[in-house]
Amino acid sequence: MFLPFLALPKSTPAASRAGFSLVELLVSIGIIVLVLTIVLTQQSAFNSSVLLRSQAYDVALAIRQVQAAAVSSESDGSGNFRTVLGLHFAEDDPQNRSYPVFADSDGDYYYQPAELSGLQPGLDPRFEIREIRPSSGSLPADNALSVVFERPNFDARFFTSTGELSTASVQIDIGVAGESGTACGDDVRTVEVTSTGQVAVLECP
């Protein structure tokens, strides 16, 4: 007597034993490439934002160091303890990735190349000084500003090529080189210096 359940299984066609088809493989690879592209793009944007924030804090720290040196009782080597120290910022300078530190020697409180003092800070080549905005008044055509400190006060004073700028504060935008945005965030960070000597990196709203 023949029992159906004892029958040997029929051989499976070769097609049903095959793995992924070419279409399935291409779709899978496409999905993997898409996910990797998104992850790498987001990682690059994150790294750029972190580096930009770090650059803004480096500028703020440089201003603080100049302020502390200016009000300290450190001699310049000639017996003079009242050296005026400052930093110079310029939007339109071809090398707008630098902000030279200077010791004012001619009494005009404004940067001259011959007045460079100490180690010179600078921005990473991927970033630039995007804009300089006083809270009141305006910059002259050269869009340049010297922020100076003089013992014994911690107060900051602001000078342009035409003289002292009467303003409560100045904001200096540090941006990604080659970009043109002005909104705070991934492309721009702002350092603020007030006339009372406060220095801060502004947080985005």
FENFEN-V379031 format. One record per pair of residues at least 24 apart in sequence whose ideal C-beta (glycine too) atoms are under 8 Angstrom apart, sorted by the first residue. I is the first residue (numbers start at 1). J is the second residue. D is the distance in whole Angstrom. If there is no record, write none. Layout:
i: (I;I)
j: (J;J)
d: (D;D)
//
This chain:
i: (45;48;48;48;49;49;51;51;51;52;52;52;52;52;52;52;52;53;53;55;55;55;55;55;56;56;56;56;56;57;58;58;59;59;59;59;59;59;60;60;60;60;62;62;62;62;63;63;63;63;63;64;66;66;67;67;67;67;67;70;70;70;70;71;71;71;71;71;72;73;76;81;82;82;83;84;84;84;84;85;85;85;85;86;86;86;86;86;86;87;87;88;88;88;88;89;89;89;89;89;89;89;90;90;90;90;90;90;91;91;91;91;91;91;91;92;92;92;93;96;96;97;97;97;97;97;97;97;97;98;98;99;99;102;104;108;109;109;109;109;109;110;110;110;110;111;111;123;125;126;126;127;127;127;127;128;128;128;128;129;129;129;129;130;130;130;130;130;131;131;131;131;132;132;132;132;133;133;133;133;134;134;134;134;134;134;135;135;135;135;135;136;136;136;137;137;137;139;145;147;149;153;154;154;155;155;155;156;156;156;156;156;157;158;167;168;168;169;169;169;171)
j: (186;126;176;186;185;186;124;126;127;127;174;175;176;186;187;188;189;189;201;123;124;127;174;189;174;189;190;191;201;201;121;123;99;121;123;172;174;191;191;199;200;201;87;99;101;121;87;147;191;193;199;199;101;149;149;154;156;197;199;148;149;150;151;149;151;152;153;154;151;151;103;151;150;151;151;109;148;149;150;117;148;149;150;111;146;147;148;149;159;146;147;144;145;146;147;129;132;144;145;146;147;172;129;132;142;143;144;145;129;130;131;132;139;143;144;142;143;144;144;128;129;122;123;124;125;127;128;129;177;122;123;123;129;146;148;159;146;148;157;159;164;146;159;160;161;144;146;174;177;176;177;174;175;176;177;174;175;176;177;172;173;174;175;173;174;175;182;188;172;173;175;182;170;171;172;173;170;171;172;173;158;165;167;169;170;171;167;168;169;170;171;166;167;168;165;166;167;165;170;193;197;197;196;197;195;196;197;193;194;195;196;197;195;195;195;194;195;193;194;195;202)
d: (6;8;6;7;8;5;7;7;8;6;7;8;6;7;8;8;5;6;7;6;6;5;5;7;5;4;7;6;5;6;7;8;7;8;8;7;6;5;5;5;7;5;7;7;7;5;6;7;7;6;5;5;6;6;5;6;7;6;7;8;4;6;6;7;5;6;7;6;8;8;7;7;7;5;8;6;6;7;5;7;7;6;8;7;5;6;3;7;8;7;5;7;7;5;8;6;6;7;5;8;7;6;7;8;7;6;4;8;6;7;6;6;8;4;7;6;5;7;7;5;5;6;4;8;6;7;5;7;8;4;7;8;7;8;7;8;7;5;7;4;7;5;5;7;6;8;5;7;7;7;6;6;7;6;6;8;6;8;5;7;7;6;8;4;7;4;7;6;8;4;8;7;7;8;6;8;7;5;8;7;7;6;4;7;5;8;5;5;5;7;8;7;5;7;5;6;5;8;6;6;7;8;8;4;6;6;5;5;7;6;8;5;7;8;7;6;5;7;4;7;7)
//
